[in-house]
Amino acid sequence: MTLLIDTNAVPARHRVEFWAKSSWDAYHPLHIGTDGTDRFWARMWADRLGPIGVYRIAAGPNTMQRTPKDIVAGDPECLHMQIVLRGRLHGAQQHRAMVCGPGDITSYDTSCPAIFRADAPFELLVIRLPKAALGKHAGKVSRLTALRIPGEAGLPRLAARFCCEAATGLADGTIARDDTGLAEHVIDLVRRLYVDLDASRPPRPRSTAELLIHAQAHIDARLGDPDLNPEELARACFISTRYLHRVFETAGLSVCDFIRSARLDRCRRDLIDPAFADQPIAVIATRWGLPSAPHFSRLFRRAYGCSP
């Protein structure tokens, strides 16, 4: 595999922006959110097997979001099947949500909004298939994304192992990138994996905890947007604004208070971080969605008892 992106190539303070832009260019349009510290790191390796893209991604904690605007900006019309190699991955697409651990499989359709979050370092193998290659099953597969497929046994375990071995073979040169027969076998495995799922069973309703995780991940990814509000957040979670407030209330939280506190916390971290010592306070505040300097100063003093 070719090392496509490595955040170590840029200074720590620019790594999040570098990862987001490079991933946008190499992968598809998306947004990346992190806690804003200089500890963030990420790498992406890439290869190809016929029409299939093969990626290995290793990174520190972050949130990846694909919004409707991102889809308009560019849609490869692919299924991204993700095999978790290390860490835990939270994700949601449409009305489905999941949490996956090592060995598990999940996926997302690039043509629909999606969000994925990892709270600790993680590693994924991503198999990128054109939806057209799935033939008549493409629609069914797209309705089964963002589900956890346990990888302990059976076909899921076989599929994960086969894909990992194929990626290793591409990396060491024992598998040719133009091996169309092997590519078709991978596509068939993915097709069978999803066709075997019980699509007729109604999806399990998301719990309040899952909805809260989804909402908080969306907030984390969009903190820099000063227009982030409960209505937009509810749409991203596929629930009503009223229900969104109820979800936060069950945890003793307020939506607006949570957004404000998260922004102030990111600003506080950057203000004490030596990596941002030469940045004006206003620049830091604007980066986290607080473009009005007087308003930011009032909020900061109220929260921390001192001026920023």
C-alpha positions in Angstrom: 0.0 0.0 0.0 1.1 3.5 -0.7 1.2 6.0 2.3 -1.1 8.6 0.9 -1.5 11.0 3.9 0.6 11.4 7.0 -0.1 14.3 9.4 3.4 14.1 10.7 4.4 15.9 7.5 3.0 19.2 8.9 3.4 21.1 12.2 1.1 19.9 15.0 -1.2 22.9 14.9 -2.0 22.3 11.3 -2.6 18.5 11.4 -6.4 18.5 11.8 -6.8 20.9 8.9 -4.3 19.0 6.8 -6.0 15.7 7.5 -9.5 17.1 6.6 -8.3 18.7 3.3 -6.2 15.7 2.3 -9.0 13.3 3.1 -11.4 15.4 1.1 -9.1 15.3 -1.9 -8.2 11.6 -1.7 -11.3 10.1 -0.4 -14.4 12.2 -0.8 -15.8 15.5 0.6 -16.1 15.3 4.4 -15.7 17.2 7.6 -13.3 16.3 10.5 -13.8 17.3 14.1 -11.3 16.8 17.0 -10.8 18.2 20.4 -8.4 20.7 18.9 -5.2 19.6 20.6 -1.8 19.2 19.0 -1.9 15.5 19.9 -4.0 14.6 16.9 -2.4 12.3 14.3 -3.6 10.3 11.3 -2.3 8.3 8.4 -4.0 6.8 5.3 -2.6 4.1 3.0 -4.2 3.4 -0.3 -4.3 0.7 -3.0 -6.6 -0.7 -5.7 -7.8 -4.0 -6.8 -9.6 -3.6 -10.1 -12.5 -1.3 -9.5 -12.2 -1.6 -5.7 -10.4 0.9 -3.6 -8.5 -0.5 -0.6 -7.6 1.9 2.3 -6.1 1.5 5.7 -6.7 4.3 8.1 -5.1 4.8 11.5 -5.8 7.9 13.5 -6.3 9.5 16.9 -9.7 10.3 18.3 -11.9 12.3 15.8 -15.3 12.6 14.2 -15.8 12.2 10.5 -19.0 13.6 9.1 -20.4 13.6 5.6 -23.1 16.2 5.2 -25.7 16.9 2.4 -23.4 19.7 1.3 -20.4 17.3 1.1 -22.5 14.9 -1.0 -23.4 17.7 -3.5 -19.7 18.7 -3.6 -18.7 15.2 -4.7 -20.2 11.7 -4.5 -18.3 8.7 -5.8 -21.5 6.6 -5.4 -19.7 3.9 -3.5 -20.3 1.6 -0.6 -17.5 1.9 2.0 -17.3 -1.4 4.0 -15.2 -0.8 7.1 -13.4 -3.6 9.0 -12.4 -2.4 12.5 -8.8 -3.6 13.1 -8.2 -1.7 16.4 -10.3 0.5 18.7 -14.0 1.2 18.8 -16.1 3.0 16.2 -19.4 4.7 16.7 -21.5 5.6 13.7 -24.9 6.5 12.3 -26.5 6.8 8.9 -30.2 7.5 8.2 -32.1 5.9 11.1 -29.4 3.3 12.0 -26.6 3.5 14.6 -23.9 1.1 15.8 -20.8 0.6 17.9 -18.2 -1.7 16.5 -15.0 -3.2 18.0 -12.1 -5.1 16.6 -13.1 -7.7 14.0 -16.5 -6.2 13.4 -17.8 -4.9 10.1 -19.9 -1.9 9.3 -20.4 0.3 6.2 -21.8 3.6 4.8 -23.3 4.7 1.6 -21.4 7.8 0.2 -24.7 9.1 -1.2 -26.3 9.6 2.2 -25.3 11.7 5.2 -23.3 9.8 7.7 -21.2 10.3 10.9 -18.5 8.2 12.5 -16.6 8.9 15.7 -13.8 7.3 17.6 -13.0 8.3 21.2 -9.6 6.6 21.2 -6.9 5.7 18.6 -8.3 3.3 16.0 -7.5 1.5 12.8 -9.7 0.5 9.9 -9.5 -1.4 6.6 -11.9 0.2 4.2 -13.1 -1.6 1.1 -14.6 0.9 -1.4 -16.9 -0.6 -4.0 -18.9 1.2 -6.7 -22.5 0.6 -5.9 -23.1 -0.3 -9.5 -20.9 -3.4 -9.0 -23.5 -4.7 -6.5 -26.0 -4.9 -9.3 -29.6 -5.5 -8.2 -28.6 -5.8 -4.6 -27.2 -2.2 -4.4 -30.5 -0.7 -2.9 -30.8 -3.5 -0.3 -27.2 -3.1 0.8 -27.6 0.7 1.1 -30.5 0.1 3.5 -28.3 -2.0 5.7 -25.4 0.4 6.3 -24.4 1.6 9.8 -25.2 -1.7 11.3 -22.7 -3.8 13.4 -21.9 -7.1 11.7 -20.1 -9.2 14.4 -16.9 -10.7 13.0 -16.5 -13.5 15.4 -17.6 -16.4 13.1 -19.3 -17.4 9.9 -19.3 -15.4 6.7 -18.4 -12.1 8.4 -15.2 -13.6 9.8 -14.4 -15.1 6.4 -15.0 -11.9 4.6 -12.9 -9.8 7.0 -10.0 -12.2 6.9 -10.2 -12.5 3.1 -10.2 -8.7 2.7 -7.3 -8.3 5.1 -5.3 -10.9 3.3 -6.0 -9.3 0.0 -4.8 -5.9 1.3 -1.6 -7.6 2.6 -1.1 -9.2 -0.8 -1.5 -5.9 -2.6 1.0 -4.3 -0.2 3.7 -6.9 -0.7 3.1 -7.4 -4.4 1.9 -11.0 -4.3 -1.5 -9.9 -5.6 -1.7 -8.0 -8.9 -3.8 -4.8 -8.9 -5.4 -5.8 -12.1 -6.6 -9.2 -10.9 -10.2 -8.8 -11.9 -11.2 -12.3 -10.9 -10.1 -11.6 -7.3 -11.9 -8.3 -7.3 -15.1 -10.0 -8.4 -14.7 -12.5 -5.6 -14.4 -9.6 -3.1 -17.5 -8.0 -4.5 -19.4 -11.3 -4.3 -18.4 -11.7 -0.7 -19.7 -8.2 0.2 -22.9 -8.9 -1.7 -23.5 -12.2 0.0 -22.6 -10.7 3.4 -25.4 -8.1 3.1 -27.9 -10.2 1.3 -27.7 -12.7 4.1 -28.7 -10.1 6.7 -32.3 -10.2 7.7 -33.4 -7.1 5.9 -37.1 -7.9 6.5 -36.6 -7.4 10.3 -37.4 -3.8 11.3 -34.2 -2.0 12.5 -33.8 -1.8 16.2 -34.9 1.7 17.4 -31.9 3.7 18.6 -31.7 4.1 22.4 -31.6 7.5 24.0 -27.9 6.9 24.8 -27.2 6.2 21.1 -29.1 9.3 20.0 -27.1 11.4 22.5 -23.8 10.0 21.2 -24.9 10.7 17.6 -25.9 14.3 18.6 -22.7 15.0 20.5 -20.6 13.6 17.7 -22.4 15.9 15.2 -21.8 18.9 17.6 -18.1 17.9 17.9 -17.7 17.9 14.1 -19.5 21.2 13.6 -18.3 23.3 16.6 -16.6 25.8 14.2 -19.9 26.6 12.5 -21.4 29.6 14.3 -24.8 28.7 12.8 -25.0 25.3 14.4 -28.4 25.2 16.2 -30.8 22.6 17.7 -33.0 22.5 14.5 -30.0 21.6 12.3 -28.8 19.1 14.9 -32.2 17.4 15.0 -32.2 17.1 11.2 -28.8 15.5 11.3 -30.0 13.0 13.9 -33.2 12.3 12.0 -35.5 13.3 14.9 -37.7 16.2 15.8 -36.2 19.2 17.6 -38.6 18.6 20.5 -37.3 15.0 20.9 -33.7 16.2 20.6 -34.2 18.4 23.7 -35.8 15.5 25.5 -32.8 13.3 24.7 -30.4 15.9 26.3 -32.7 16.4 29.2 -32.6 12.7 30.2 -28.8 13.2 30.7 -29.4 16.4 32.7 -28.1 18.6 29.8 -29.3 21.4 27.6 -28.6 21.4 23.9 -27.5 25.0 23.7 -25.6 24.8 27.0 -23.7 21.7 25.7 -22.7 23.5 22.5 -21.6 26.6 24.3 -19.6 24.6 26.9 -17.9 22.5 24.2 -16.9 25.7 22.3 -15.5 27.4 25.4 -13.6 24.2 26.4 -12.0 24.1 23.0 -11.1 27.8 23.2 -9.6 27.3 26.7 -7.5 24.4 25.5 -6.1 26.4 22.6 -5.5 29.4 24.7 -3.2 27.5 27.0 -1.6 25.4 24.3 1.9 26.6 23.4 1.3 25.5 19.8 -1.2 28.4 19.4 0.7 31.0 21.5 1.1 33.3 18.5 -2.6 33.2 17.5 -4.9 36.2 18.5 -7.7 35.4 20.9 -10.2 36.4 18.3 -8.9 33.9 15.8 -9.1 31.0 18.3 -12.7 32.0 19.3 -13.8 32.2 15.7 -12.3 28.8 14.9 -14.7 27.3 17.5 -17.8 29.1 16.4 -17.7 32.3 18.5 -16.9 35.1 16.0 -18.0 38.0 18.3 -15.1 39.0 20.5 -17.2 40.8 23.1 -19.7 37.9 23.3 -16.9 35.4 23.6 -15.2 37.5 26.4 -18.5 37.6 28.4 -19.1 33.9 28.0 -15.5 33.0 28.9 -15.5 35.2 32.0 -18.8 33.8 33.1 -17.6 30.2 32.7 -14.0 30.5 34.1 -14.1 33.7 36.2 -11.3 35.4 34.3 -10.7 37.1 30.9 -9.5 34.9 28.0 
